[in-house]
Amino acid sequence: MTDIRPRWEWRSFGRYFGAAEAHLAKLTPSGVQESDEIYLLAPAGSNVKIRDALMDIKVLREVNADGLEQWTPV
């Protein structure tokens, strides 16, 4: 069985991401990986992701001063 470790993640929702989007558009991709995912989000700080017939349930543990979020799979 693998260790369950918290992970730090950024989350962004929207259609336009300003300077970050312009910077990323200038880069050359090293590969493409496509997947279909379904996210179920809750205002209480947990979410569920379904991808490739697997369910990933995560709980928000901490948010640092810069908005970086620490999530723990449960």
PQR file of N, CA, C, O and H, with PARSE charges and radii, in Angstrom:
ATOM      1  N   MET A   1       0.843  -1.184   0.000 -0.4000 1.5000
ATOM      2  CA  MET A   1       0.000   0.000   0.000 -0.0000 2.0000
ATOM      3  C   MET A   1       0.886   1.245   0.000  0.5500 1.7000
ATOM      4  O   MET A   1       1.893   1.285   0.708 -0.5500 1.4000
ATOM      5  N   THR A   2       0.530   2.242  -0.771 -0.4000 1.5000
ATOM      6  CA  THR A   2       1.341   3.457  -0.858 -0.0000 2.0000
ATOM      7  C   THR A   2       0.994   4.414   0.263  0.5500 1.7000
ATOM      8  O   THR A   2      -0.122   4.411   0.783 -0.5500 1.4000
ATOM      9  H   THR A   2      -0.288   2.210  -1.346  0.4000 1.0000
ATOM     10  N   ASP A   3       1.972   5.238   0.629 -0.4000 1.5000
ATOM     11  CA  ASP A   3       1.739   6.283   1.637 -0.0000 2.0000
ATOM     12  C   ASP A   3       0.816   7.346   1.065  0.5500 1.7000
ATOM     13  O   ASP A   3       0.928   7.720  -0.103 -0.5500 1.4000
ATOM     14  H   ASP A   3       2.879   5.240   0.207  0.4000 1.0000
ATOM     15  N   ILE A   4      -0.084   7.823   1.889 -0.4000 1.5000
ATOM     16  CA  ILE A   4      -0.929   8.944   1.486 -0.0000 2.0000
ATOM     17  C   ILE A   4      -0.252  10.207   1.994  0.5500 1.7000
ATOM     18  O   ILE A   4      -0.068  10.386   3.198 -0.5500 1.4000
ATOM     19  H   ILE A   4      -0.174   7.520   2.837  0.4000 1.0000
ATOM     20  N   ARG A   5       0.115  11.074   1.070 -0.4000 1.5000
ATOM     21  CA  ARG A   5       0.831  12.296   1.425 -0.0000 2.0000
ATOM     22  C   ARG A   5       0.032  13.516   0.996  0.5500 1.7000
ATOM     23  O   ARG A   5      -0.522  13.549  -0.102 -0.5500 1.4000
ATOM     24  H   ARG A   5      -0.034  10.928   0.092  0.4000 1.0000
ATOM     25  N   PRO A   6      -0.025  14.519   1.865 -0.5600 1.5000
ATOM     26  CA  PRO A   6      -0.669  15.775   1.445  0.2800 2.0000
ATOM     27  C   PRO A   6       0.090  16.374   0.277  0.5500 1.7000
ATOM     28  O   PRO A   6       1.300  16.178   0.157 -0.5500 1.4000
ATOM     29  N   ARG A   7      -0.605  17.105  -0.588 -0.4000 1.5000
ATOM     30  CA  ARG A   7       0.061  17.746  -1.729 -0.0000 2.0000
ATOM     31  C   ARG A   7      -0.415  19.192  -1.833  0.5500 1.7000
ATOM     32  O   ARG A   7      -1.563  19.525  -1.536 -0.5500 1.4000
ATOM     33  H   ARG A   7      -1.588  17.265  -0.491  0.4000 1.0000
ATOM     34  N   TRP A   8       0.518  20.030  -2.265 -0.4000 1.5000
ATOM     35  CA  TRP A   8       0.233  21.450  -2.434 -0.0000 2.0000
ATOM     36  C   TRP A   8      -0.197  21.690  -3.868  0.5500 1.7000
ATOM     37  O   TRP A   8       0.466  21.230  -4.798 -0.5500 1.4000
ATOM     38  H   TRP A   8       1.450  19.759  -2.506  0.4000 1.0000
ATOM     39  N   GLU A   9      -1.303  22.408  -4.063 -0.4000 1.5000
ATOM     40  CA  GLU A   9      -1.847  22.623  -5.400 -0.0000 2.0000
ATOM     41  C   GLU A   9      -2.403  24.037  -5.530  0.5500 1.7000
ATOM     42  O   GLU A   9      -2.858  24.636  -4.556 -0.5500 1.4000
ATOM     43  H   GLU A   9      -1.841  22.782  -3.308  0.4000 1.0000
ATOM     44  N   TRP A  10      -2.355  24.551  -6.746 -0.4000 1.5000
ATOM     45  CA  TRP A  10      -3.038  25.798  -7.099 -0.0000 2.0000
ATOM     46  C   TRP A  10      -4.335  25.424  -7.793  0.5500 1.7000
ATOM     47  O   TRP A  10      -4.373  24.427  -8.515 -0.5500 1.4000
ATOM     48  H   TRP A  10      -1.985  24.064  -7.537  0.4000 1.0000
ATOM     49  N   ARG A  11      -5.371  26.173  -7.603 -0.4000 1.5000
ATOM     50  CA  ARG A  11      -6.636  25.951  -8.305 -0.0000 2.0000
ATOM     51  C   ARG A  11      -7.043  27.276  -8.931  0.5500 1.7000
ATOM     52  O   ARG A  11      -7.063  28.312  -8.267 -0.5500 1.4000
ATOM     53  H   ARG A  11      -5.340  26.983  -7.016  0.4000 1.0000
ATOM     54  N   SER A  12      -7.365  27.228 -10.206 -0.4000 1.5000
ATOM     55  CA  SER A  12      -7.806  28.424 -10.921 -0.0000 2.0000
ATOM     56  C   SER A  12      -9.010  28.079 -11.770  0.5500 1.7000
ATOM     57  O   SER A  12      -9.007  27.082 -12.492 -0.5500 1.4000
ATOM     58  H   SER A  12      -7.349  26.386 -10.746  0.4000 1.0000
ATOM     59  N   PHE A  13     -10.029  28.896 -11.684 -0.4000 1.5000
ATOM     60  CA  PHE A  13     -11.230  28.696 -12.476 -0.0000 2.0000
ATOM     61  C   PHE A  13     -11.489  29.982 -13.245  0.5500 1.7000
ATOM     62  O   PHE A  13     -11.443  31.070 -12.672 -0.5500 1.4000
ATOM     63  H   PHE A  13     -10.032  29.706 -11.097  0.4000 1.0000
ATOM     64  N   GLY A  14     -11.755  29.865 -14.516 -0.4000 1.5000
ATOM     65  CA  GLY A  14     -12.024  31.046 -15.317 -0.0000 2.0000
ATOM     66  C   GLY A  14     -11.757  30.786 -16.781  0.5500 1.7000
ATOM     67  O   GLY A  14     -11.436  29.668 -17.185 -0.5500 1.4000
ATOM     68  H   GLY A  14     -11.792  28.981 -14.981  0.4000 1.0000
ATOM     69  N   ARG A  15     -11.893  31.831 -17.562 -0.4000 1.5000
ATOM     70  CA  ARG A  15     -11.691  31.705 -19.009 -0.0000 2.0000
ATOM     71  C   ARG A  15     -10.413  32.404 -19.482  0.5500 1.7000
ATOM     72  O   ARG A  15      -9.890  32.059 -20.542 -0.5500 1.4000
ATOM     73  H   ARG A  15     -12.154  32.738 -17.234  0.4000 1.0000
ATOM     74  N   TYR A  16      -9.907  33.363 -18.734 -0.4000 1.5000
ATOM     75  CA  TYR A  16      -8.722  34.113 -19.154 -0.0000 2.0000
ATOM     76  C   TYR A  16      -7.825  34.322 -17.942  0.5500 1.7000
ATOM     77  O   TYR A  16      -8.303  34.700 -16.873 -0.5500 1.4000
ATOM     78  H   TYR A  16     -10.333  33.644 -17.873  0.4000 1.0000
ATOM     79  N   PHE A  17      -6.536  34.080 -18.102 -0.4000 1.5000
ATOM     80  CA  PHE A  17      -5.608  34.145 -16.978 -0.0000 2.0000
ATOM     81  C   PHE A  17      -4.474  35.147 -17.189  0.5500 1.7000
ATOM     82  O   PHE A  17      -3.376  34.976 -16.660 -0.5500 1.4000
ATOM     83  H   PHE A  17      -6.147  33.774 -18.971  0.4000 1.0000
ATOM     84  N   GLY A  18      -4.751  36.192 -17.968 -0.4000 1.5000
ATOM     85  CA  GLY A  18      -3.844  37.323 -18.105 -0.0000 2.0000
ATOM     86  C   GLY A  18      -2.436  36.962 -18.516  0.5500 1.7000
ATOM     87  O   GLY A  18      -2.229  36.202 -19.463 -0.5500 1.4000
ATOM     88  H   GLY A  18      -5.643  36.331 -18.398  0.4000 1.0000
ATOM     89  N   ALA A  19      -1.456  37.513 -17.793 -0.4000 1.5000
ATOM     90  CA  ALA A  19      -0.041  37.348 -18.133 -0.0000 2.0000
ATOM     91  C   ALA A  19       0.382  35.880 -18.107  0.5500 1.7000
ATOM     92  O   ALA A  19       1.210  35.465 -18.917 -0.5500 1.4000
ATOM     93  H   ALA A  19      -1.624  38.130 -17.024  0.4000 1.0000
ATOM     94  N   ALA A  20      -0.176  35.087 -17.184 -0.4000 1.5000
ATOM     95  CA  ALA A  20       0.187  33.673 -17.116 -0.0000 2.0000
ATOM     96  C   ALA A  20      -0.223  32.956 -18.397  0.5500 1.7000
ATOM     97  O   ALA A  20       0.534  32.139 -18.922 -0.5500 1.4000
ATOM     98  H   ALA A  20      -0.849  35.425 -16.525  0.4000 1.0000
ATOM     99  N   GLU A  21      -1.405  33.254 -18.896 -0.4000 1.5000
ATOM    100  CA  GLU A  21      -1.875  32.622 -20.131 -0.0000 2.0000
ATOM    101  C   GLU A  21      -0.999  33.011 -21.321  0.5500 1.7000
ATOM    102  O   GLU A  21      -0.671  32.166 -22.154 -0.5500 1.4000
ATOM    103  H   GLU A  21      -2.019  33.917 -18.470  0.4000 1.0000
ATOM    104  N   ALA A  22      -0.623  34.278 -21.403 -0.4000 1.5000
ATOM    105  CA  ALA A  22       0.233  34.747 -22.498 -0.0000 2.0000
ATOM    106  C   ALA A  22       1.606  34.069 -22.432  0.5500 1.7000
ATOM    107  O   ALA A  22       2.154  33.675 -23.461 -0.5500 1.4000
ATOM    108  H   ALA A  22      -0.889  34.964 -20.726  0.4000 1.0000
ATOM    109  N   HIS A  23       2.156  33.935 -21.228 -0.4000 1.5000
ATOM    110  CA  HIS A  23       3.466  33.293 -21.061 -0.0000 2.0000
ATOM    111  C   HIS A  23       3.400  31.823 -21.475  0.5500 1.7000
ATOM    112  O   HIS A  23       4.271  31.346 -22.203 -0.5500 1.4000
ATOM    113  H   HIS A  23       1.711  34.255 -20.392  0.4000 1.0000
ATOM    114  N   LEU A  24       2.378  31.106 -21.019 -0.4000 1.5000
ATOM    115  CA  LEU A  24       2.252  29.690 -21.354 -0.0000 2.0000
ATOM    116  C   LEU A  24       2.038  29.470 -22.851  0.5500 1.7000
ATOM    117  O   LEU A  24       2.497  28.469 -23.400 -0.5500 1.4000
ATOM    118  H   LEU A  24       1.671  31.493 -20.428  0.4000 1.0000
ATOM    119  N   ALA A  25       1.349  30.393 -23.511 -0.4000 1.5000
ATOM    120  CA  ALA A  25       1.090  30.273 -24.950 -0.0000 2.0000
ATOM    121  C   ALA A  25       2.389  30.333 -25.762  0.5500 1.7000
ATOM    122  O   ALA A  25       2.446  29.799 -26.870 -0.5500 1.4000
ATOM    123  H   ALA A  25       0.977  31.206 -23.064  0.4000 1.0000
ATOM    124  N   LYS A  26       3.423  30.971 -25.226 -0.4000 1.5000
ATOM    125  CA  LYS A  26       4.704  31.083 -25.936 -0.0000 2.0000
ATOM    126  C   LYS A  26       5.550  29.811 -25.839  0.5500 1.7000
ATOM    127  O   LYS A  26       6.499  29.646 -26.605 -0.5500 1.4000
ATOM    128  H   LYS A  26       3.376  31.405 -24.326  0.4000 1.0000
ATOM    129  N   LEU A  27       5.225  28.925 -24.922 -0.4000 1.5000
ATOM    130  CA  LEU A  27       6.024  27.719 -24.697 -0.0000 2.0000
ATOM    131  C   LEU A  27       5.686  26.637 -25.715  0.5500 1.7000
ATOM    132  O   LEU A  27       4.575  26.584 -26.241 -0.5500 1.4000
ATOM    133  H   LEU A  27       4.454  29.059 -24.300  0.4000 1.0000
ATOM    134  N   THR A  28       6.656  25.780 -25.982 -0.4000 1.5000
ATOM    135  CA  THR A  28       6.451  24.644 -26.871 -0.0000 2.0000
ATOM    136  C   THR A  28       6.163  23.417 -26.018  0.5500 1.7000
ATOM    137  O   THR A  28       6.971  23.050 -25.166 -0.5500 1.4000
ATOM    138  H   THR A  28       7.559  25.823 -25.555  0.4000 1.0000
ATOM    139  N   PRO A  29       5.012  22.778 -26.241 -0.5600 1.5000
ATOM    140  CA  PRO A  29       4.689  21.590 -25.440  0.2800 2.0000
ATOM    141  C   PRO A  29       5.665  20.449 -25.715  0.5500 1.7000
ATOM    142  O   PRO A  29       6.122  20.268 -26.844 -0.5500 1.4000
ATOM    143  N   SER A  30       5.977  19.686 -24.678 -0.4000 1.5000
ATOM    144  CA  SER A  30       6.839  18.520 -24.847 -0.0000 2.0000
ATOM    145  C   SER A  30       6.010  17.262 -25.086  0.5500 1.7000
ATOM    146  O   SER A  30       6.560  16.208 -25.407 -0.5500 1.4000
ATOM    147  H   SER A  30       5.606  19.832 -23.761  0.4000 1.0000
ATOM    148  N   GLY A  31       4.708  17.367 -24.934 -0.4000 1.5000
ATOM    149  CA  GLY A  31       3.808  16.236 -25.160 -0.0000 2.0000
ATOM    150  C   GLY A  31       2.397  16.660 -24.789  0.5500 1.7000
ATOM    151  O   GLY A  31       2.194  17.694 -24.154 -0.5500 1.4000
ATOM    152  H   GLY A  31       4.262  18.223 -24.673  0.4000 1.0000
ATOM    153  N   VAL A  32       1.444  15.866 -25.183 -0.4000 1.5000
ATOM    154  CA  VAL A  32       0.047  16.155 -24.878 -0.0000 2.0000
ATOM    155  C   VAL A  32      -0.563  14.940 -24.217  0.5500 1.7000
ATOM    156  O   VAL A  32      -0.392  13.815 -24.685 -0.5500 1.4000
ATOM    157  H   VAL A  32       1.609  15.026 -25.699  0.4000 1.0000
ATOM    158  N   GLN A  33      -1.275  15.169 -23.129 -0.4000 1.5000
ATOM    159  CA  GLN A  33      -1.999  14.096 -22.461 -0.0000 2.0000
ATOM    160  C   GLN A  33      -3.418  14.592 -22.225  0.5500 1.7000
ATOM    161  O   GLN A  33      -3.633  15.572 -21.513 -0.5500 1.4000
ATOM    162  H   GLN A  33      -1.414  16.083 -22.749  0.4000 1.0000
ATOM    163  N   GLU A  34      -4.363  13.921 -22.817 -0.4000 1.5000
ATOM    164  CA  GLU A  34      -5.757  14.313 -22.660 -0.0000 2.0000
ATOM    165  C   GLU A  34      -6.457  13.337 -21.735  0.5500 1.7000
ATOM    166  O   GLU A  34      -6.155  12.144 -21.731 -0.5500 1.4000
ATOM    167  H   GLU A  34      -4.188  13.125 -23.395  0.4000 1.0000
ATOM    168  N   SER A  35      -7.402  13.856 -20.944 -0.4000 1.5000
ATOM    169  CA  SER A  35      -8.202  13.001 -20.078 -0.0000 2.0000
ATOM    170  C   SER A  35      -9.544  13.680 -19.836  0.5500 1.7000
ATOM    171  O   SER A  35      -9.670  14.902 -19.914 -0.5500 1.4000
ATOM    172  H   SER A  35      -7.647  14.825 -20.947  0.4000 1.0000
ATOM    173  N   ASP A  36     -10.526  12.866 -19.545 -0.4000 1.5000
ATOM    174  CA  ASP A  36     -11.835  13.380 -19.163 -0.0000 2.0000
ATOM    175  C   ASP A  36     -11.977  13.218 -17.663  0.5500 1.7000
ATOM    176  O   ASP A  36     -11.755  12.137 -17.117 -0.5500 1.4000
ATOM    177  H   ASP A  36     -10.424  11.873 -19.481  0.4000 1.0000
ATOM    178  N   GLU A  37     -12.344  14.291 -17.010 -0.4000 1.5000
ATOM    179  CA  GLU A  37     -12.472  14.281 -15.561 -0.0000 2.0000
ATOM    180  C   GLU A  37     -13.785  14.918 -15.161  0.5500 1.7000
ATOM    181  O   GLU A  37     -14.279  15.816 -15.843 -0.5500 1.4000
ATOM    182  H   GLU A  37     -12.524  15.169 -17.453  0.4000 1.0000
ATOM    183  N   ILE A  38     -14.342  14.463 -14.077 -0.4000 1.5000
ATOM    184  CA  ILE A  38     -15.521  15.074 -13.478 -0.0000 2.0000
ATOM    185  C   ILE A  38     -15.123  15.509 -12.079  0.5500 1.7000
ATOM    186  O   ILE A  38     -14.614  14.706 -11.297 -0.5500 1.4000
ATOM    187  H   ILE A  38     -13.940  13.734 -13.523  0.4000 1.0000
ATOM    188  N   TYR A  39     -15.353  16.772 -11.761 -0.4000 1.5000
ATOM    189  CA  TYR A  39     -15.062  17.299 -10.434 -0.0000 2.0000
ATOM    190  C   TYR A  39     -16.359  17.624  -9.724  0.5500 1.7000
ATOM    191  O   TYR A  39     -17.257  18.234 -10.304 -0.5500 1.4000
ATOM    192  H   TYR A  39     -15.767  17.424 -12.396  0.4000 1.0000
ATOM    193  N   LEU A  40     -16.457  17.218  -8.476 -0.4000 1.5000
ATOM    194  CA  LEU A  40     -17.557  17.593  -7.605 -0.0000 2.0000
ATOM    195  C   LEU A  40     -16.955  18.441  -6.495  0.5500 1.7000
ATOM    196  O   LEU A  40     -16.169  17.941  -5.690 -0.5500 1.4000
ATOM    197  H   LEU A  40     -15.728  16.722  -8.006  0.4000 1.0000
ATOM    198  N   LEU A  41     -17.315  19.716  -6.444 -0.4000 1.5000
ATOM    199  CA  LEU A  41     -16.720  20.655  -5.505 -0.0000 2.0000
ATOM    200  C   LEU A  41     -17.702  20.994  -4.401  0.5500 1.7000
ATOM    201  O   LEU A  41     -18.904  21.103  -4.642 -0.5500 1.4000
ATOM    202  H   LEU A  41     -17.954  20.122  -7.098  0.4000 1.0000
ATOM    203  N   ALA A  42     -17.192  21.161  -3.195 -0.4000 1.5000
ATOM    204  CA  ALA A  42     -18.019  21.522  -2.048 -0.0000 2.0000
ATOM    205  C   ALA A  42     -17.446  22.766  -1.389  0.5500 1.7000
ATOM    206  O   ALA A  42     -16.226  22.907  -1.302 -0.5500 1.4000
ATOM    207  H   ALA A  42     -16.216  21.072  -2.999  0.4000 1.0000
ATOM    208  N   PRO A  43     -18.303  23.673  -0.923 -0.5600 1.5000
ATOM    209  CA  PRO A  43     -17.801  24.897  -0.294  0.2800 2.0000
ATOM    210  C   PRO A  43     -17.098  24.644   1.037  0.5500 1.7000
ATOM    211  O   PRO A  43     -16.401  25.531   1.531 -0.5500 1.4000
ATOM    212  N   ALA A  44     -17.257  23.477   1.625 -0.4000 1.5000
ATOM    213  CA  ALA A  44     -16.676  23.187   2.935 -0.0000 2.0000
ATOM    214  C   ALA A  44     -15.222  22.734   2.868  0.5500 1.7000
ATOM    215  O   ALA A  44     -14.652  22.368   3.896 -0.5500 1.4000
ATOM    216  H   ALA A  44     -17.823  22.756   1.224  0.4000 1.0000
ATOM    217  N   GLY A  45     -14.603  22.748   1.682 -0.4000 1.5000
ATOM    218  CA  GLY A  45     -13.184  22.427   1.590 -0.0000 2.0000
ATOM    219  C   GLY A  45     -12.870  20.977   1.297  0.5500 1.7000
ATOM    220  O   GLY A  45     -11.866  20.458   1.785 -0.5500 1.4000
ATOM    221  H   GLY A  45     -15.066  23.044   0.846  0.4000 1.0000
ATOM    222  N   SER A  46     -13.692  20.315   0.521 -0.4000 1.5000
ATOM    223  CA  SER A  46     -13.354  18.981   0.054 -0.0000 2.0000
ATOM    224  C   SER A  46     -13.846  18.859  -1.377  0.5500 1.7000
ATOM    225  O   SER A  46     -14.723  19.611  -1.804 -0.5500 1.4000
ATOM    226  H   SER A  46     -14.508  20.737   0.125  0.4000 1.0000
ATOM    227  N   ASN A  47     -13.288  17.920  -2.112 -0.4000 1.5000
ATOM    228  CA  ASN A  47     -13.752  17.710  -3.485 -0.0000 2.0000
ATOM    229  C   ASN A  47     -13.527  16.272  -3.904  0.5500 1.7000
ATOM    230  O   ASN A  47     -12.781  15.523  -3.274 -0.5500 1.4000
ATOM    231  H   ASN A  47     -12.576  17.310  -1.765  0.4000 1.0000
ATOM    232  N   VAL A  48     -14.194  15.911  -4.982 -0.4000 1.5000
ATOM    233  CA  VAL A  48     -14.093  14.566  -5.538 -0.0000 2.0000
ATOM    234  C   VAL A  48     -13.749  14.713  -7.011  0.5500 1.7000
ATOM    235  O   VAL A  48     -14.335  15.536  -7.714 -0.5500 1.4000
ATOM    236  H   VAL A  48     -14.800  16.520  -5.494  0.4000 1.0000
ATOM    237  N   LYS A  49     -12.794  13.911  -7.478 -0.4000 1.5000
ATOM    238  CA  LYS A  49     -12.443  13.875  -8.897 -0.0000 2.0000
ATOM    239  C   LYS A  49     -12.643  12.443  -9.383  0.5500 1.7000
ATOM    240  O   LYS A  49     -12.211  11.488  -8.737 -0.5500 1.4000
ATOM    241  H   LYS A  49     -12.317  13.242  -6.907  0.4000 1.0000
ATOM    242  N   ILE A  50     -13.297  12.311 -10.516 -0.4000 1.5000
ATOM    243  CA  ILE A  50     -13.475  11.000 -11.131 -0.0000 2.0000
ATOM    244  C   ILE A  50     -12.755  11.034 -12.477  0.5500 1.7000
ATOM    245  O   ILE A  50     -13.052  11.859 -13.341 -0.5500 1.4000
ATOM    246  H   ILE A  50     -13.648  13.086 -11.041  0.4000 1.0000
ATOM    247  N   ARG A  51     -11.790  10.104 -12.633 -0.4000 1.5000
ATOM    248  CA  ARG A  51     -11.016  10.021 -13.875 -0.0000 2.0000
ATOM    249  C   ARG A  51     -10.624   8.565 -14.089  0.5500 1.7000
ATOM    250  O   ARG A  51     -10.183   7.885 -13.162 -0.5500 1.4000
ATOM    251  H   ARG A  51     -11.549   9.434 -11.931  0.4000 1.0000
ATOM    252  N   ASP A  52     -10.789   8.101 -15.312 -0.4000 1.5000
ATOM    253  CA  ASP A  52     -10.422   6.724 -15.666 -0.0000 2.0000
ATOM    254  C   ASP A  52     -11.045   5.702 -14.711  0.5500 1.7000
ATOM    255  O   ASP A  52     -10.387   4.750 -14.292 -0.5500 1.4000
ATOM    256  H   ASP A  52     -11.148   8.654 -16.064  0.4000 1.0000
ATOM    257  N   ALA A  53     -12.315   5.910 -14.373 -0.4000 1.5000
ATOM    258  CA  ALA A  53     -13.083   5.013 -13.498 -0.0000 2.0000
ATOM    259  C   ALA A  53     -12.526   4.933 -12.078  0.5500 1.7000
ATOM    260  O   ALA A  53     -12.835   3.993 -11.346 -0.5500 1.4000
ATOM    261  H   ALA A  53     -12.850   6.684 -14.713  0.4000 1.0000
ATOM    262  N   LEU A  54     -11.716   5.901 -11.687 -0.4000 1.5000
ATOM    263  CA  LEU A  54     -11.191   5.965 -10.329 -0.0000 2.0000
ATOM    264  C   LEU A  54     -11.706   7.229  -9.648  0.5500 1.7000
ATOM    265  O   LEU A  54     -11.828   8.276 -10.283 -0.5500 1.4000
ATOM    266  H   LEU A  54     -11.465   6.664 -12.282  0.4000 1.0000
ATOM    267  N   MET A  55     -12.006   7.127  -8.361 -0.4000 1.5000
ATOM    268  CA  MET A  55     -12.493   8.277  -7.604 -0.0000 2.0000
ATOM    269  C   MET A  55     -11.401   8.738  -6.641  0.5500 1.7000
ATOM    270  O   MET A  55     -10.854   7.934  -5.886 -0.5500 1.4000
ATOM    271  H   MET A  55     -11.907   6.276  -7.845  0.4000 1.0000
ATOM    272  N   ASP A  56     -11.086  10.020  -6.668 -0.4000 1.5000
ATOM    273  CA  ASP A  56     -10.069  10.639  -5.818 -0.0000 2.0000
ATOM    274  C   ASP A  56     -10.787  11.637  -4.931  0.5500 1.7000
ATOM    275  O   ASP A  56     -11.294  12.647  -5.417 -0.5500 1.4000
ATOM    276  H   ASP A  56     -11.530  10.674  -7.281  0.4000 1.0000
ATOM    277  N   ILE A  57     -10.837  11.364  -3.629 -0.4000 1.5000
ATOM    278  CA  ILE A  57     -11.496  12.262  -2.676 -0.0000 2.0000
ATOM    279  C   ILE A  57     -10.409  12.970  -1.885  0.5500 1.7000
ATOM    280  O   ILE A  57      -9.541  12.330  -1.292 -0.5500 1.4000
ATOM    281  H   ILE A  57     -10.425  10.543  -3.234  0.4000 1.0000
ATOM    282  N   LYS A  58     -10.466  14.304  -1.882 -0.4000 1.5000
ATOM    283  CA  LYS A  58      -9.437  15.083  -1.189 -0.0000 2.0000
ATOM    284  C   LYS A  58     -10.093  16.077  -0.235  0.5500 1.7000
ATOM    285  O   LYS A  58     -11.188  16.580  -0.488 -0.5500 1.4000
ATOM    286  H   LYS A  58     -11.172  14.824  -2.364  0.4000 1.0000
ATOM    287  N   VAL A  59      -9.400  16.346   0.862 -0.4000 1.5000
ATOM    288  CA  VAL A  59      -9.855  17.308   1.868 -0.0000 2.0000
ATOM    289  C   VAL A  59      -8.826  18.429   1.960  0.5500 1.7000
ATOM    290  O   VAL A  59      -7.624  18.173   2.035 -0.5500 1.4000
ATOM    291  H   VAL A  59      -8.510  15.938   1.068  0.4000 1.0000
ATOM    292  N   LEU A  60      -9.300  19.664   1.956 -0.4000 1.5000
ATOM    293  CA  LEU A  60      -8.419  20.827   2.088 -0.0000 2.0000
ATOM    294  C   LEU A  60      -7.930  20.917   3.529  0.5500 1.7000
ATOM    295  O   LEU A  60      -8.734  20.985   4.458 -0.5500 1.4000
ATOM    296  H   LEU A  60     -10.276  19.872   1.895  0.4000 1.0000
ATOM    297  N   ARG A  61      -6.614  20.916   3.713 -0.4000 1.5000
ATOM    298  CA  ARG A  61      -6.016  20.955   5.053 -0.0000 2.0000
ATOM    299  C   ARG A  61      -5.488  22.333   5.435  0.5500 1.7000
ATOM    300  O   ARG A  61      -5.547  22.729   6.599 -0.5500 1.4000
ATOM    301  H   ARG A  61      -5.961  20.861   2.958  0.4000 1.0000
ATOM    302  N   GLU A  62      -4.969  23.064   4.442 -0.4000 1.5000
ATOM    303  CA  GLU A  62      -4.311  24.338   4.767 -0.0000 2.0000
ATOM    304  C   GLU A  62      -4.239  25.201   3.520  0.5500 1.7000
ATOM    305  O   GLU A  62      -4.148  24.685   2.406 -0.5500 1.4000
ATOM    306  H   GLU A  62      -4.921  22.743   3.496  0.4000 1.0000
ATOM    307  N   VAL A  63      -4.279  26.513   3.705 -0.4000 1.5000
ATOM    308  CA  VAL A  63      -4.045  27.470   2.624 -0.0000 2.0000
ATOM    309  C   VAL A  63      -2.997  28.447   3.139  0.5500 1.7000
ATOM    310  O   VAL A  63      -3.185  29.069   4.184 -0.5500 1.4000
ATOM    311  H   VAL A  63      -4.353  26.932   4.610  0.4000 1.0000
ATOM    312  N   ASN A  64      -1.876  28.585   2.394 -0.4000 1.5000
ATOM    313  CA  ASN A  64      -0.829  29.494   2.866 -0.0000 2.0000
ATOM    314  C   ASN A  64      -1.153  30.940   2.474  0.5500 1.7000
ATOM    315  O   ASN A  64      -2.177  31.195   1.840 -0.5500 1.4000
ATOM    316  H   ASN A  64      -1.724  28.080   1.545  0.4000 1.0000
ATOM    317  N   ALA A  65      -0.307  31.858   2.837 -0.4000 1.5000
ATOM    318  CA  ALA A  65      -0.539  33.286   2.611 -0.0000 2.0000
ATOM    319  C   ALA A  65      -0.627  33.644   1.126  0.5500 1.7000
ATOM    320  O   ALA A  65      -1.245  34.646   0.766 -0.5500 1.4000
ATOM    321  H   ALA A  65       0.525  31.650   3.352  0.4000 1.0000
ATOM    322  N   ASP A  66      -0.014  32.835   0.268 -0.4000 1.5000
ATOM    323  CA  ASP A  66      -0.051  33.087  -1.185 -0.0000 2.0000
ATOM    324  C   ASP A  66      -1.223  32.390  -1.883  0.5500 1.7000
ATOM    325  O   ASP A  66      -1.368  32.489  -3.101 -0.5500 1.4000
ATOM    326  H   ASP A  66       0.489  32.021   0.560  0.4000 1.0000
ATOM    327  N   GLY A  67      -2.050  31.692  -1.120 -0.4000 1.5000
ATOM    328  CA  GLY A  67      -3.187  31.006  -1.699 -0.0000 2.0000
ATOM    329  C   GLY A  67      -2.915  29.587  -2.156  0.5500 1.7000
ATOM    330  O   GLY A  67      -3.792  28.944  -2.734 -0.5500 1.4000
ATOM    331  H   GLY A  67      -1.932  31.611  -0.130  0.4000 1.0000
ATOM    332  N   LEU A  68      -1.702  29.083  -1.903 -0.4000 1.5000
ATOM    333  CA  LEU A  68      -1.367  27.702  -2.238 -0.0000 2.0000
ATOM    334  C   LEU A  68      -2.126  26.792  -1.277  0.5500 1.7000
ATOM    335  O   LEU A  68      -2.129  27.025  -0.068 -0.5500 1.4000
ATOM    336  H   LEU A  68      -0.990  29.604  -1.434  0.4000 1.0000
ATOM    337  N   GLU A  69      -2.770  25.756  -1.813 -0.4000 1.5000
ATOM    338  CA  GLU A  69      -3.644  24.899  -1.008 -0.0000 2.0000
ATOM    339  C   GLU A  69      -2.996  23.543  -0.775  0.5500 1.7000
ATOM    340  O   GLU A  69      -2.408  22.961  -1.685 -0.5500 1.4000
ATOM    341  H   GLU A  69      -2.767  25.567  -2.795  0.4000 1.0000
ATOM    342  N   GLN A  70      -3.109  23.045   0.454 -0.4000 1.5000
ATOM    343  CA  GLN A  70      -2.618  21.695   0.751 -0.0000 2.0000
ATOM    344  C   GLN A  70      -3.823  20.762   0.877  0.5500 1.7000
ATOM    345  O   GLN A  70      -4.707  20.969   1.708 -0.5500 1.4000
ATOM    346  H   GLN A  70      -3.587  23.519   1.194  0.4000 1.0000
ATOM    347  N   TRP A  71      -3.835  19.721   0.023 -0.4000 1.5000
ATOM    348  CA  TRP A  71      -4.924  18.754  -0.024 -0.0000 2.0000
ATOM    349  C   TRP A  71      -4.416  17.386   0.398  0.5500 1.7000
ATOM    350  O   TRP A  71      -3.288  17.008   0.078 -0.5500 1.4000
ATOM    351  H   TRP A  71      -3.117  19.552  -0.653  0.4000 1.0000
ATOM    352  N   THR A  72      -5.254  16.644   1.119 -0.4000 1.5000
ATOM    353  CA  THR A  72      -4.912  15.282   1.516 -0.0000 2.0000
ATOM    354  C   THR A  72      -5.935  14.310   0.949  0.5500 1.7000
ATOM    355  O   THR A  72      -7.127  14.446   1.224 -0.5500 1.4000
ATOM    356  H   THR A  72      -6.170  16.951   1.379  0.4000 1.0000
ATOM    357  N   PRO A  73      -5.493  13.329   0.161 -0.5600 1.5000
ATOM    358  CA  PRO A  73      -6.414  12.291  -0.307  0.2800 2.0000
ATOM    359  C   PRO A  73      -6.889  11.458   0.896  0.5500 1.7000
ATOM    360  O   PRO A  73      -6.110  11.129   1.791 -0.5500 1.4000
ATOM    361  N   VAL A  74      -8.150  11.137   0.888 -0.4000 1.5000
ATOM    362  CA  VAL A  74      -8.708  10.325   1.996 -0.0000 2.0000
ATOM    363  C   VAL A  74      -9.359   9.064   1.459  0.5500 1.7000
ATOM    364  O   VAL A  74      -9.880   8.260   2.232 -0.5500 1.4000
ATOM    365  H   VAL A  74      -8.783  11.404   0.161  0.4000 1.0000
TER
END
